[in-house]
Amino acid sequence: LLPVFTVDGLQRNQGFELSFDGEPTKGLRIIAGVSITDATQKKTTGGATDGRDAIGVPKYTANANVEWDLGFLPGVTLTGRVIQTGKQAFNLTNTMELGEWTRFDLGARYVVAAGETPITFRFNVDNVANNAYWSSSLGGYLVQGQPRTFKTSVTVEF
């Protein structure tokens, strides 16, 4: 027999999201947020999985991004980010789930002017601790979390 994939039932998402964006002191910027989601299966065939968690929707997500302009080094900004994602169902019956995970990212940028032209140099490290994790099970497929990743770029505005 060949497997048959069908759309079965509905998914109801309820919850709330809160975010904060501010500069508590000159040169220090924070953007942070949290969301809590109750994603529930409804009207499934024969009610087999009614009331169970929907696949791939974390119970919560939280993040914080910080930027700090170094006044003693003009044009230099340090950046940091933390991402926390809660447990999420991996199958319809909720007998398998992905665990919660946390990732830390760090970076820096330097903006210099070449005449009238701003040039921005960036260097970032995502997943500084090189944690191994499954980032999602959305759609019933496992998505591997990003390993430690080094990124650099140069941007010229004209």
GROMACS elastic network, one bead per residue, 0.5 to 0.9 nm:
[ bonds ]
;  ai    aj funct       b0    kb
    1     4     6  0.89509   500
    5     8     6  0.89910   500
    7    10     6  0.85293   500
    8    43     6  0.78062   500
    8    44     6  0.54809   500
    8    45     6  0.64244   500
    9    41     6  0.69610   500
    9    42     6  0.57181   500
    9    45     6  0.67661   500
    9    47     6  0.88144   500
    9    50     6  0.85116   500
   10    40     6  0.83044   500
   10    41     6  0.58531   500
   10    43     6  0.59702   500
   10    44     6  0.69720   500
   11    39     6  0.65111   500
   11    40     6  0.55887   500
   11    42     6  0.59216   500
   11    43     6  0.86446   500
   11    53     6  0.88536   500
   11    54     6  0.65840   500
   12    38     6  0.78358   500
   12    39     6  0.55035   500
   12    40     6  0.51983   500
   12    41     6  0.64498   500
   12    42     6  0.69732   500
   12    54     6  0.83970   500
   13    37     6  0.65318   500
   13    38     6  0.56423   500
   13    40     6  0.65015   500
   13    54     6  0.88409   500
   14    36     6  0.83319   500
   14    37     6  0.56897   500
   14    38     6  0.51352   500
   14    39     6  0.64081   500
   14    40     6  0.84724   500
   15    35     6  0.73068   500
   15    36     6  0.53370   500
   15    38     6  0.58537   500
   15    39     6  0.84462   500
   16    34     6  0.84080   500
   16    35     6  0.56593   500
   16    36     6  0.55851   500
   16    37     6  0.67376   500
   17    33     6  0.72963   500
   17    34     6  0.57577   500
   17    36     6  0.65048   500
   17    37     6  0.85128   500
   18    32     6  0.84887   500
   18    33     6  0.55177   500
   18    34     6  0.54589   500
   18    35     6  0.63315   500
   19    31     6  0.74484   500
   19    32     6  0.56232   500
   19    34     6  0.64410   500
   19    35     6  0.85229   500
   20    30     6  0.75605   500
   20    31     6  0.56197   500
   20    32     6  0.51553   500
   20    33     6  0.60688   500
   21    29     6  0.76834   500
   21    30     6  0.57711   500
   21    32     6  0.65374   500
   21    33     6  0.86761   500
   22    25     6  0.88787   500
   22    28     6  0.85140   500
   22    29     6  0.58215   500
   22    30     6  0.54999   500
   22    31     6  0.66117   500
   23    26     6  0.64666   500
   23    27     6  0.72047   500
   23    28     6  0.55600   500
   23    30     6  0.62509   500
   23    31     6  0.88969   500
   24    27     6  0.85793   500
   24    28     6  0.64743   500
   24    29     6  0.68620   500
   24    30     6  0.78158   500
   25    28     6  0.55493   500
   25    29     6  0.77156   500
   26    29     6  0.80202   500
   26    68     6  0.89939   500
   26    69     6  0.84937   500
   27    67     6  0.76764   500
   27    68     6  0.55962   500
   27    70     6  0.75331   500
   27    71     6  0.77576   500
   27    77     6  0.87261   500
   28    66     6  0.71955   500
   28    67     6  0.57083   500
   28    69     6  0.64929   500
   29    65     6  0.81092   500
   29    66     6  0.56855   500
   29    67     6  0.51090   500
   29    68     6  0.65413   500
   29    69     6  0.87147   500
   30    64     6  0.70802   500
   30    65     6  0.56759   500
   30    67     6  0.65968   500
   30    68     6  0.89718   500
   31    63     6  0.82579   500
   31    64     6  0.58313   500
   31    65     6  0.51394   500
   31    66     6  0.66213   500
   31    67     6  0.89035   500
   32    62     6  0.75674   500
   32    63     6  0.54819   500
   32    65     6  0.60508   500
   32    66     6  0.84578   500
   33    61     6  0.81465   500
   33    62     6  0.56288   500
   33    63     6  0.55004   500
   33    64     6  0.65363   500
   34    60     6  0.71433   500
   34    61     6  0.56035   500
   34    63     6  0.65375   500
   34    64     6  0.88910   500
   35    59     6  0.84091   500
   35    60     6  0.54337   500
   35    61     6  0.53902   500
   35    62     6  0.65020   500
   36    58     6  0.81833   500
   36    59     6  0.58668   500
   36    61     6  0.67441   500
   36    62     6  0.88092   500
   37    57     6  0.75586   500
   37    58     6  0.70613   500
   37    59     6  0.53180   500
   37    60     6  0.59773   500
   37    61     6  0.86425   500
   38    53     6  0.75381   500
   38    54     6  0.86072   500
   38    57     6  0.82726   500
   38    58     6  0.85296   500
   38    59     6  0.64453   500
   38    60     6  0.87441   500
   39    52     6  0.83675   500
   39    53     6  0.56943   500
   39    54     6  0.53394   500
   39    55     6  0.83913   500
   39    57     6  0.65507   500
   39    58     6  0.84681   500
   39    59     6  0.79991   500
   40    50     6  0.74936   500
   40    51     6  0.55119   500
   40    52     6  0.55950   500
   40    54     6  0.52244   500
   41    44     6  0.69823   500
   41    49     6  0.65738   500
   41    50     6  0.51056   500
   41    51     6  0.53698   500
   41    52     6  0.55686   500
   41    53     6  0.61101   500
   41    54     6  0.55367   500
   41    55     6  0.89269   500
   41    92     6  0.84759   500
   42    47     6  0.75942   500
   42    49     6  0.76308   500
   42    51     6  0.62655   500
   42    52     6  0.82572   500
   43    46     6  0.78172   500
   43    47     6  0.60075   500
   43    48     6  0.88122   500
   43    49     6  0.84487   500
   43    50     6  0.62453   500
   44    48     6  0.62045   500
   44    49     6  0.61679   500
   44    50     6  0.58863   500
   45    48     6  0.61381   500
   45    49     6  0.80357   500
   45    50     6  0.86915   500
   46    49     6  0.83851   500
   46    50     6  0.87078   500
   47    50     6  0.50415   500
   47    51     6  0.86377   500
   48    93     6  0.84060   500
   49    52     6  0.56152   500
   49    53     6  0.85665   500
   49    92     6  0.66116   500
   49    93     6  0.60882   500
   49    94     6  0.88212   500
   50    53     6  0.86444   500
   51    54     6  0.88409   500
   52    92     6  0.73789   500
   52    93     6  0.68287   500
   52    94     6  0.67799   500
   53    56     6  0.88327   500
   53    57     6  0.79839   500
   53    88     6  0.80272   500
   53    89     6  0.63233   500
   53    91     6  0.89514   500
   53    92     6  0.74801   500
   53    93     6  0.81507   500
   53    94     6  0.66899   500
   54    57     6  0.63324   500
   54    88     6  0.82400   500
   54    89     6  0.65476   500
   54    90     6  0.85158   500
   54    91     6  0.82259   500
   54    92     6  0.68624   500
   54    94     6  0.84105   500
   55    58     6  0.86644   500
   55    88     6  0.67982   500
   55    90     6  0.54044   500
   55    91     6  0.59999   500
   55    92     6  0.64026   500
   55    94     6  0.81322   500
   55    97     6  0.87999   500
   55   137     6  0.66799   500
   55   138     6  0.61971   500
   55   139     6  0.68060   500
   55   140     6  0.64838   500
   56    87     6  0.89842   500
   56    88     6  0.54819   500
   56    89     6  0.57471   500
   56    90     6  0.63065   500
   56    91     6  0.86480   500
   56    97     6  0.89295   500
   56    98     6  0.86855   500
   56   136     6  0.59078   500
   56   139     6  0.66194   500
   56   140     6  0.70092   500
   56   141     6  0.85973   500
   56   142     6  0.89750   500
   57    60     6  0.84134   500
   57    86     6  0.89114   500
   57    87     6  0.82693   500
   57    88     6  0.55141   500
   57    89     6  0.70757   500
   57   136     6  0.80470   500
   57   137     6  0.79611   500
   57   138     6  0.70113   500
   58    61     6  0.68580   500
   58    85     6  0.65192   500
   58    86     6  0.51524   500
   58    87     6  0.53575   500
   58    89     6  0.76674   500
   58    98     6  0.89200   500
   58   100     6  0.83258   500
   58   136     6  0.82556   500
   59    85     6  0.79015   500
   59    86     6  0.53186   500
   59    87     6  0.59418   500
   59    88     6  0.63896   500
   60    84     6  0.82009   500
   60    85     6  0.60529   500
   60    86     6  0.50498   500
   60    87     6  0.77672   500
   61    83     6  0.75308   500
   61    84     6  0.56845   500
   61    86     6  0.60883   500
   62    82     6  0.81770   500
   62    83     6  0.59683   500
   62    84     6  0.51055   500
   62    85     6  0.64997   500
   62    86     6  0.86680   500
   63    81     6  0.71637   500
   63    82     6  0.54897   500
   63    84     6  0.61449   500
   63    85     6  0.86100   500
   64    80     6  0.81389   500
   64    81     6  0.55713   500
   64    82     6  0.54479   500
   64    83     6  0.68326   500
   65    79     6  0.73660   500
   65    80     6  0.57640   500
   65    82     6  0.67490   500
   65    83     6  0.88113   500
   66    78     6  0.81701   500
   66    79     6  0.56243   500
   66    80     6  0.52290   500
   66    81     6  0.63514   500
   67    77     6  0.64942   500
   67    78     6  0.57107   500
   67    80     6  0.66474   500
   67    81     6  0.89712   500
   67   108     6  0.89327   500
   68    71     6  0.89198   500
   68    76     6  0.85217   500
   68    77     6  0.54017   500
   68    78     6  0.52356   500
   68    79     6  0.64938   500
   68    80     6  0.88862   500
   69    72     6  0.88490   500
   69    73     6  0.82532   500
   69    74     6  0.78530   500
   69    75     6  0.74106   500
   69    76     6  0.59760   500
   69    78     6  0.65022   500
   69    79     6  0.89037   500
   70    73     6  0.53137   500
   70    74     6  0.64993   500
   70    75     6  0.75606   500
   70    76     6  0.56828   500
   70    77     6  0.58588   500
   70    78     6  0.74515   500
   71    74     6  0.56699   500
   71    75     6  0.81724   500
   71    76     6  0.79991   500
   71    77     6  0.89771   500
   72    76     6  0.88425   500
   73    76     6  0.57929   500
   73    77     6  0.86875   500
   74    77     6  0.85766   500
   74   110     6  0.84504   500
   74   111     6  0.84651   500
   74   112     6  0.89175   500
   75   109     6  0.79033   500
   75   110     6  0.52683   500
   75   112     6  0.64536   500
   76   108     6  0.71308   500
   76   109     6  0.57511   500
   76   111     6  0.66558   500
   77   107     6  0.84651   500
   77   108     6  0.55673   500
   77   109     6  0.53077   500
   77   110     6  0.64751   500
   77   111     6  0.86034   500
   78   106     6  0.77526   500
   78   107     6  0.58883   500
   78   109     6  0.66125   500
   78   110     6  0.89986   500
   79   105     6  0.81889   500
   79   106     6  0.56901   500
   79   108     6  0.56625   500
   79   109     6  0.80396   500
   79   124     6  0.84222   500
   80   104     6  0.74340   500
   80   105     6  0.56380   500
   80   107     6  0.62641   500
   80   108     6  0.86346   500
   81   103     6  0.81090   500
   81   104     6  0.57299   500
   81   105     6  0.50412   500
   81   106     6  0.64809   500
   81   107     6  0.88484   500
   81   126     6  0.88586   500
   82   102     6  0.70672   500
   82   103     6  0.56920   500
   82   105     6  0.64331   500
   82   106     6  0.89949   500
   83   101     6  0.81314   500
   83   102     6  0.55118   500
   83   103     6  0.51992   500
   83   104     6  0.65860   500
   83   105     6  0.85298   500
   84   100     6  0.73739   500
   84   101     6  0.58015   500
   84   103     6  0.66247   500
   85    88     6  0.87831   500
   85    99     6  0.86837   500
   85   100     6  0.54434   500
   85   101     6  0.54091   500
   85   102     6  0.64455   500
   85   103     6  0.89082   500
   85   135     6  0.81075   500
   86    98     6  0.85070   500
   86    99     6  0.68967   500
   86   101     6  0.66627   500
   86   102     6  0.88566   500
   87    97     6  0.66911   500
   87    98     6  0.55278   500
   87   101     6  0.80355   500
   88    94     6  0.88895   500
   88    96     6  0.88784   500
   88    97     6  0.55152   500
   88    98     6  0.53315   500
   88    99     6  0.69754   500
   88   100     6  0.77376   500
   88   136     6  0.76376   500
   88   137     6  0.73949   500
   89    92     6  0.74689   500
   89    93     6  0.84780   500
   89    94     6  0.55166   500
   89    95     6  0.79458   500
   89    96     6  0.63014   500
   89    98     6  0.63757   500
   89   137     6  0.73714   500
   89   140     6  0.89886   500
   90    93     6  0.86691   500
   90    94     6  0.66866   500
   90    95     6  0.79482   500
   90    96     6  0.53867   500
   90    98     6  0.64580   500
   90   136     6  0.86146   500
   90   137     6  0.56417   500
   90   138     6  0.80139   500
   90   139     6  0.88950   500
   90   140     6  0.61950   500
   90   141     6  0.80887   500
   90   142     6  0.80680   500
   91    94     6  0.53522   500
   91    95     6  0.67657   500
   91    96     6  0.59554   500
   91    97     6  0.73084   500
   91   137     6  0.86756   500
   91   140     6  0.67436   500
   92    95     6  0.79788   500
   92    96     6  0.87566   500
   92   140     6  0.88383   500
   93    96     6  0.78789   500
   94    97     6  0.66183   500
   97   137     6  0.86072   500
   98   101     6  0.88985   500
   98   133     6  0.87656   500
   98   134     6  0.68315   500
   98   135     6  0.82476   500
   98   136     6  0.75717   500
   98   137     6  0.75095   500
   99   133     6  0.83237   500
   99   134     6  0.80010   500
  100   133     6  0.86646   500
  100   134     6  0.89231   500
  100   135     6  0.87876   500
  101   131     6  0.87672   500
  101   133     6  0.66664   500
  101   134     6  0.80650   500
  101   135     6  0.76368   500
  102   127     6  0.88769   500
  102   131     6  0.83314   500
  102   133     6  0.87654   500
  103   126     6  0.78852   500
  103   127     6  0.53606   500
  103   128     6  0.76161   500
  103   129     6  0.77128   500
  103   130     6  0.85108   500
  103   131     6  0.73815   500
  104   125     6  0.87580   500
  104   126     6  0.67182   500
  104   127     6  0.52073   500
  104   128     6  0.57727   500
  104   129     6  0.71376   500
  105   124     6  0.73379   500
  105   125     6  0.56770   500
  105   127     6  0.53400   500
  105   128     6  0.56898   500
  105   129     6  0.87487   500
  106   123     6  0.86295   500
  106   124     6  0.57532   500
  106   125     6  0.53385   500
  106   126     6  0.65481   500
  106   127     6  0.83099   500
  106   128     6  0.70692   500
  107   122     6  0.74280   500
  107   123     6  0.55112   500
  107   125     6  0.60384   500
  107   126     6  0.83343   500
  108   121     6  0.83305   500
  108   122     6  0.58794   500
  108   123     6  0.54614   500
  108   124     6  0.64295   500
  109   120     6  0.67007   500
  109   121     6  0.54315   500
  109   123     6  0.63721   500
  109   124     6  0.85402   500
  110   119     6  0.81572   500
  110   120     6  0.56208   500
  110   121     6  0.51462   500
  110   122     6  0.65956   500
  111   118     6  0.65901   500
  111   119     6  0.56057   500
  111   121     6  0.64073   500
  111   122     6  0.88137   500
  112   117     6  0.83664   500
  112   118     6  0.57425   500
  112   119     6  0.53632   500
  112   120     6  0.65358   500
  112   121     6  0.83945   500
  113   116     6  0.62328   500
  113   117     6  0.53671   500
  113   119     6  0.59126   500
  113   120     6  0.86776   500
  114   117     6  0.51110   500
  114   118     6  0.62726   500
  114   119     6  0.70492   500
  115   118     6  0.80278   500
  116   158     6  0.87629   500
  117   156     6  0.70758   500
  117   157     6  0.60816   500
  117   158     6  0.62416   500
  118   155     6  0.82721   500
  118   156     6  0.61540   500
  118   157     6  0.57138   500
  118   158     6  0.79287   500
  119   154     6  0.69930   500
  119   155     6  0.56399   500
  119   157     6  0.65331   500
  120   153     6  0.80494   500
  120   154     6  0.55606   500
  120   155     6  0.50389   500
  120   156     6  0.65516   500
  120   157     6  0.85005   500
  121   152     6  0.75245   500
  121   153     6  0.59313   500
  121   155     6  0.66281   500
  122   151     6  0.78767   500
  122   152     6  0.53453   500
  122   153     6  0.51872   500
  122   154     6  0.63368   500
  122   155     6  0.83993   500
  123   150     6  0.74287   500
  123   151     6  0.56819   500
  123   153     6  0.67541   500
  124   149     6  0.80157   500
  124   150     6  0.58371   500
  124   151     6  0.51289   500
  124   152     6  0.63935   500
  125   128     6  0.59218   500
  125   148     6  0.67898   500
  125   149     6  0.55465   500
  125   151     6  0.63612   500
  125   152     6  0.89470   500
  126   129     6  0.86931   500
  126   130     6  0.83603   500
  126   146     6  0.78858   500
  126   147     6  0.77177   500
  126   148     6  0.55645   500
  126   149     6  0.51152   500
  126   150     6  0.66179   500
  126   151     6  0.81001   500
  127   130     6  0.52092   500
  127   131     6  0.66976   500
  127   146     6  0.70795   500
  127   147     6  0.62231   500
  127   149     6  0.67411   500
  128   131     6  0.80013   500
  128   147     6  0.86290   500
  128   148     6  0.57134   500
  128   149     6  0.78784   500
  129   147     6  0.88898   500
  129   148     6  0.70581   500
  130   146     6  0.84026   500
  130   147     6  0.54782   500
  130   149     6  0.84157   500
  131   145     6  0.83817   500
  131   146     6  0.86007   500
  131   147     6  0.68669   500
  131   148     6  0.77199   500
  132   144     6  0.80847   500
  132   145     6  0.65801   500
  132   146     6  0.78949   500
  132   147     6  0.67737   500
  133   143     6  0.89503   500
  133   144     6  0.63786   500
  133   145     6  0.51357   500
  133   146     6  0.80494   500
  133   147     6  0.87063   500
  134   137     6  0.77286   500
  134   142     6  0.66415   500
  134   143     6  0.57211   500
  134   145     6  0.50465   500
  134   146     6  0.87811   500
  135   142     6  0.77303   500
  135   143     6  0.56201   500
  135   144     6  0.56816   500
  135   146     6  0.80652   500
  136   140     6  0.89110   500
  136   141     6  0.77689   500
  136   142     6  0.59242   500
  136   143     6  0.51077   500
  136   144     6  0.73520   500
  136   145     6  0.79831   500
  137   140     6  0.52669   500
  137   141     6  0.50156   500
  137   143     6  0.61234   500
  138   141     6  0.59772   500
  138   142     6  0.72399   500
  138   143     6  0.79070   500
  139   142     6  0.85000   500
  144   147     6  0.87080   500
  146   149     6  0.73639   500
